Amino acid sequence: MESLLSLSFDNISSRDSTKIRKGLRQIEGLLAQICISRQTSRSPNKRKSSVLGEKQHGSPKQLGELQYDPAFREFFRLQEGFQWNVASRLVATLERLLGMGNPSQTDLLILSALDLLQGVLLLHPPSRCLFNREIYMNLILDLLDSANPPKIQSQALLVLVAALLDAPINTRMFESIDGLLTVTSLFKSRSTTKEVRMRSLEFLYFYLMAEAPSPPPHSASAPNTAVLQRRASKSDSGLARHIKTHSSDSAGLVDDQEDSNIRSTEEKQELLSQYLSNVGELVQDLQESAPLSMIAA
């Protein structure tokens, strides 16, 4: 796995769009092997073995399966060290792509990188600590700019949800750099497509949910990954230590600080009301119909 990650990192570190595309596909293939159960069945009408005569069937693995999967356990272990952390490499790739220009070549690569980043943040929750830094949170907000295609805006909103999920300190960073203004401006803009407006509304529902204290280090950061998280806590999270040591801003990776900054739905409603007039209706809908109950679970 280290060899594949090393090869993919070399490719996505390039300024050659062809190499970047290749590296992103390599990471996608690795994640697919981890998350999808594969079975190969041969067509009964084909007597001879042939690649064209075989069909690949895949189904997502259940979360309960992943904690016992050797490939996932190894992937999770590698993510704890900065050298093999996929999220940090994808963020660096996004920065590079945004500086390359030529949207006809880079837009699809940005979309692919965002899609992978969302998946990695869900598979390895400790990687979300990247987004308690202003520079990385601003990167996601920049992708919500009206100059970007709707598909990129929609995917950036999904990454934003993954970055804020169970991470109150990241949410405080999002608020402090006018993230609410950015999202609500996108929601209210006449140039925003219906798809992006709906995605923005979904994000606002998610944002308004009451926050809970962060789980203690010995409990699971992701569903059914308790064993892995206990192992990560023993090493005090190599990625978090690296960011804390080598960043100029003391973003605050201390659990006590994070837990003291959690906010209720009412507090968030007051903040959001500065930018949106009908927040009360959103809160009422959230309480009555629980549109994001699956995320809360």
C-alpha positions as CSV (number, residue, x, y, z in Angstrom):
1,M,0.0,0.0,0.0
2,E,2.9,2.4,0.7
3,S,4.2,1.8,-2.8
4,L,0.9,2.7,-4.4
5,L,0.5,5.7,-2.2
6,S,4.0,6.9,-3.0
7,L,3.4,6.5,-6.7
8,S,0.1,8.3,-6.6
9,F,1.6,11.1,-4.5
10,D,4.4,11.6,-7.0
11,N,1.8,11.9,-9.8
12,I,-0.6,14.3,-8.1
13,S,2.4,16.5,-7.1
14,S,3.1,17.2,-10.8
15,R,2.0,20.2,-12.7
16,D,1.2,17.9,-15.7
17,S,-2.5,17.4,-15.9
18,T,-2.1,13.9,-17.3
19,K,0.0,12.8,-14.4
20,I,-2.4,14.4,-11.9
21,R,-5.3,12.5,-13.5
22,K,-3.3,9.3,-13.3
23,G,-2.5,9.9,-9.6
24,L,-6.1,10.7,-8.7
25,R,-7.2,7.5,-10.4
26,Q,-4.7,5.5,-8.5
27,I,-6.0,6.9,-5.2
28,E,-9.6,6.2,-6.3
29,G,-8.6,2.6,-7.2
30,L,-7.1,2.1,-3.7
31,L,-10.2,3.5,-2.0
32,A,-12.4,1.3,-4.2
33,Q,-10.5,-1.8,-3.2
34,I,-11.0,-0.9,0.5
35,C,-14.6,0.1,0.3
36,I,-16.1,-2.2,-2.3
37,S,-16.6,-5.9,-2.2
38,R,-15.8,-7.4,-5.6
39,Q,-16.9,-10.7,-7.2
40,T,-16.0,-11.9,-10.6
41,S,-18.5,-14.0,-12.4
42,R,-18.2,-15.5,-15.9
43,S,-21.0,-15.3,-18.4
44,P,-22.6,-18.8,-18.9
45,N,-22.6,-18.2,-22.6
46,K,-18.8,-17.9,-22.7
47,R,-16.9,-21.1,-22.7
48,K,-13.5,-19.5,-23.1
49,S,-11.9,-17.4,-20.5
50,S,-11.9,-13.8,-21.7
51,V,-11.7,-10.4,-20.1
52,L,-14.7,-9.4,-22.2
53,G,-16.6,-12.5,-20.9
54,E,-16.2,-11.5,-17.3
55,K,-18.3,-9.0,-15.4
56,Q,-17.1,-7.2,-12.3
57,H,-19.8,-6.9,-9.6
58,G,-19.2,-4.7,-6.7
59,S,-21.2,-3.6,-3.6
60,P,-20.2,-1.2,-0.9
61,K,-19.0,-2.8,2.3
62,Q,-20.9,-2.1,5.5
63,L,-19.2,0.0,8.1
64,G,-19.3,-2.9,10.5
65,E,-17.2,-4.9,8.0
66,L,-14.5,-2.2,7.6
67,Q,-13.1,-2.4,11.1
68,Y,-12.2,-6.0,10.6
69,D,-10.9,-5.5,7.0
70,P,-7.1,-5.8,6.9
71,A,-6.8,-3.4,4.0
72,F,-8.9,-0.7,5.8
73,R,-7.0,-1.2,9.0
74,E,-3.7,-0.7,7.2
75,F,-5.0,2.3,5.4
76,F,-6.2,3.9,8.6
77,R,-2.9,3.2,10.3
78,L,-1.0,4.9,7.4
79,Q,-3.2,8.0,7.6
80,E,-2.0,8.7,11.1
81,G,1.4,9.6,9.8
82,F,1.9,12.8,7.7
83,Q,4.0,11.0,5.1
84,W,1.1,8.9,3.9
85,N,-1.9,11.1,4.7
86,V,-4.0,11.3,1.6
87,A,-6.2,14.3,2.7
88,S,-3.2,16.6,3.1
89,R,-1.9,15.6,-0.4
90,L,-5.3,16.2,-2.0
91,V,-5.5,19.6,-0.4
92,A,-2.1,20.5,-1.8
93,T,-3.2,19.2,-5.2
94,L,-6.3,21.4,-5.1
95,E,-4.1,24.4,-4.3
96,R,-1.9,23.6,-7.3
97,L,-4.8,23.1,-9.7
98,L,-6.4,26.4,-8.7
99,G,-3.1,28.1,-9.6
100,M,-2.7,26.4,-12.9
101,G,-5.4,28.1,-14.8
102,N,-6.8,26.6,-18.0
103,P,-10.2,25.6,-16.6
104,S,-11.0,23.3,-19.5
105,Q,-8.2,20.9,-18.3
106,T,-8.3,21.5,-14.5
107,D,-12.1,21.6,-13.7
108,L,-12.5,17.9,-14.0
109,L,-9.4,17.3,-12.0
110,I,-10.6,19.6,-9.2
111,L,-13.9,17.8,-9.2
112,S,-12.2,14.4,-8.9
113,A,-9.9,15.7,-6.1
114,L,-12.9,17.0,-4.2
115,D,-14.7,13.7,-4.5
116,L,-11.7,11.8,-3.2
117,L,-11.2,14.3,-0.4
118,Q,-14.8,13.9,0.8
119,G,-14.3,10.1,0.9
120,V,-11.1,10.3,2.8
121,L,-12.4,12.7,5.4
122,L,-15.3,10.2,6.1
123,L,-13.0,7.2,6.2
124,H,-10.4,8.8,8.4
125,P,-12.0,11.4,10.7
126,P,-8.8,12.6,12.3
127,S,-7.7,14.1,8.9
128,R,-10.4,16.7,9.5
129,C,-8.0,18.5,11.8
130,L,-6.5,20.0,8.6
131,F,-9.5,22.3,8.4
132,N,-9.0,24.0,11.7
133,R,-6.4,26.0,9.7
134,E,-7.6,29.1,8.0
135,I,-5.6,28.5,4.8
136,Y,-7.3,25.2,4.1
137,M,-10.8,26.3,5.1
138,N,-10.4,29.3,2.8
139,L,-9.5,26.9,0.0
140,I,-12.9,25.2,0.2
141,L,-14.7,28.5,0.4
142,D,-12.9,29.8,-2.7
143,L,-14.3,26.9,-4.6
144,L,-17.8,28.2,-3.9
145,D,-17.1,31.3,-5.9
146,S,-19.5,32.1,-8.7
147,A,-16.7,31.8,-11.2
148,N,-16.6,28.0,-10.6
149,P,-18.8,25.5,-12.4
150,P,-21.9,24.4,-10.5
151,K,-20.6,20.8,-10.1
152,I,-17.5,22.1,-8.3
153,Q,-19.6,24.3,-6.1
154,S,-21.8,21.3,-5.2
155,Q,-18.9,19.0,-4.5
156,A,-17.2,21.7,-2.4
157,L,-20.3,21.9,-0.2
158,L,-20.2,18.2,0.4
159,V,-16.5,18.4,1.3
160,L,-17.4,21.2,3.7
161,V,-19.9,19.0,5.5
162,A,-17.3,16.2,5.8
163,A,-14.8,18.7,7.2
164,L,-17.2,20.1,9.8
165,L,-18.8,16.8,10.8
166,D,-18.2,16.2,14.5
167,A,-15.5,18.9,14.5
168,P,-16.8,22.0,16.4
169,I,-13.4,23.7,16.2
170,N,-13.5,23.5,12.4
171,T,-17.0,25.0,12.5
172,R,-15.7,27.9,14.6
173,M,-13.0,28.5,12.0
174,F,-15.6,28.4,9.2
175,E,-17.7,31.0,11.1
176,S,-14.7,33.2,11.8
177,I,-13.7,33.6,8.2
178,D,-17.2,34.5,7.0
179,G,-18.1,31.1,5.8
180,L,-21.8,31.7,6.6
181,L,-21.7,34.8,4.4
182,T,-20.1,32.8,1.6
183,V,-22.7,30.0,1.7
184,T,-25.8,32.2,2.1
185,S,-24.6,34.5,-0.7
186,L,-24.3,31.5,-2.9
187,F,-27.8,30.4,-1.8
188,K,-29.4,33.8,-2.5
189,S,-27.6,34.6,-5.8
190,R,-29.8,34.6,-8.9
191,S,-27.0,33.1,-10.9
192,T,-26.8,30.0,-8.6
193,T,-28.3,26.9,-10.2
194,K,-31.1,24.9,-8.7
195,E,-28.8,22.0,-7.9
196,V,-26.3,24.2,-6.0
197,R,-29.1,26.1,-4.2
198,M,-30.5,22.8,-3.0
199,R,-27.0,21.7,-1.9
200,S,-26.6,25.0,-0.1
201,L,-29.9,24.5,1.7
202,E,-28.9,21.0,2.8
203,F,-25.6,22.5,4.2
204,L,-27.6,25.1,6.2
205,Y,-29.7,22.3,7.7
206,F,-26.6,20.5,8.6
207,Y,-25.0,23.6,10.1
208,L,-28.0,24.4,12.3
209,M,-27.8,21.0,14.0
210,A,-26.8,21.2,17.7
211,E,-23.2,20.2,18.3
212,A,-22.1,17.6,20.7
213,P,-18.9,17.4,22.7
214,S,-16.1,15.6,20.9
215,P,-15.8,11.9,21.7
216,P,-12.9,11.1,24.1
217,P,-9.8,9.8,22.4
218,H,-10.5,6.2,23.3
219,S,-13.9,6.2,21.6
220,A,-14.6,6.0,17.9
221,S,-14.2,9.0,15.6
222,A,-16.1,7.1,13.0
223,P,-18.8,4.5,13.2
224,N,-17.4,1.1,14.1
225,T,-13.8,2.1,14.1
226,A,-13.2,2.1,17.9
227,V,-10.3,-0.3,17.8
228,L,-8.5,1.7,15.2
229,Q,-9.2,5.0,17.0
230,R,-7.8,3.6,20.2
231,R,-4.6,2.7,18.4
232,A,-4.5,6.2,16.9
233,S,-4.9,7.8,20.3
234,K,-1.9,6.0,21.7
235,S,0.3,7.7,19.1
236,D,-1.5,11.0,19.8
237,S,-2.3,11.3,16.1
238,G,0.9,11.8,14.1
239,L,-0.9,14.1,11.6
240,A,-2.4,16.3,14.3
241,R,1.0,16.6,16.0
242,H,2.7,17.5,12.7
243,I,0.1,20.2,12.0
244,K,0.3,21.6,15.5
245,T,4.1,21.6,15.5
246,H,4.7,23.0,12.0
247,S,1.8,25.5,11.5
248,S,2.3,29.1,12.4
249,D,-1.2,29.4,13.8
250,S,-2.0,27.6,17.0
251,A,-5.3,26.3,15.7
252,G,-6.0,24.5,19.0
253,L,-6.0,20.8,18.8
254,V,-6.9,20.4,22.4
255,D,-10.1,18.6,23.1
256,D,-11.0,20.8,26.1
257,Q,-10.9,23.9,23.9
258,E,-13.0,22.3,21.3
259,D,-15.6,21.1,23.7
260,S,-15.9,24.5,25.3
261,N,-16.7,26.1,21.9
262,I,-19.7,23.9,21.0
263,R,-22.9,25.7,20.0
264,S,-26.6,25.0,20.2
265,T,-29.1,25.3,17.4
266,E,-30.3,28.5,19.0
267,E,-26.9,30.1,19.0
268,K,-26.3,29.1,15.4
269,Q,-29.7,30.4,14.5
270,E,-28.8,33.8,15.9
271,L,-25.5,33.8,13.8
272,L,-27.2,32.7,10.6
273,S,-30.0,35.3,11.0
274,Q,-27.4,38.0,10.2
275,Y,-27.3,36.7,6.7
276,L,-30.7,35.0,6.1
277,S,-34.1,36.2,7.0
278,N,-36.1,32.9,7.2
279,V,-33.8,30.9,9.6
280,G,-36.7,30.3,12.0
281,E,-38.5,28.3,9.3
282,L,-35.4,26.2,8.7
283,V,-35.0,25.5,12.4
284,Q,-38.7,24.5,12.7
285,D,-38.4,22.3,9.7
286,L,-35.2,20.7,11.1
287,Q,-36.9,20.0,14.4
288,E,-40.1,18.6,12.9
289,S,-38.9,16.6,10.0
290,A,-35.2,15.9,10.9
291,P,-34.1,16.1,7.2
292,L,-30.5,15.2,8.1
293,S,-31.2,12.6,10.7
294,M,-28.9,10.2,8.8
295,I,-26.0,12.5,9.2
296,A,-26.7,13.0,12.9
297,A,-26.6,9.3,13.4
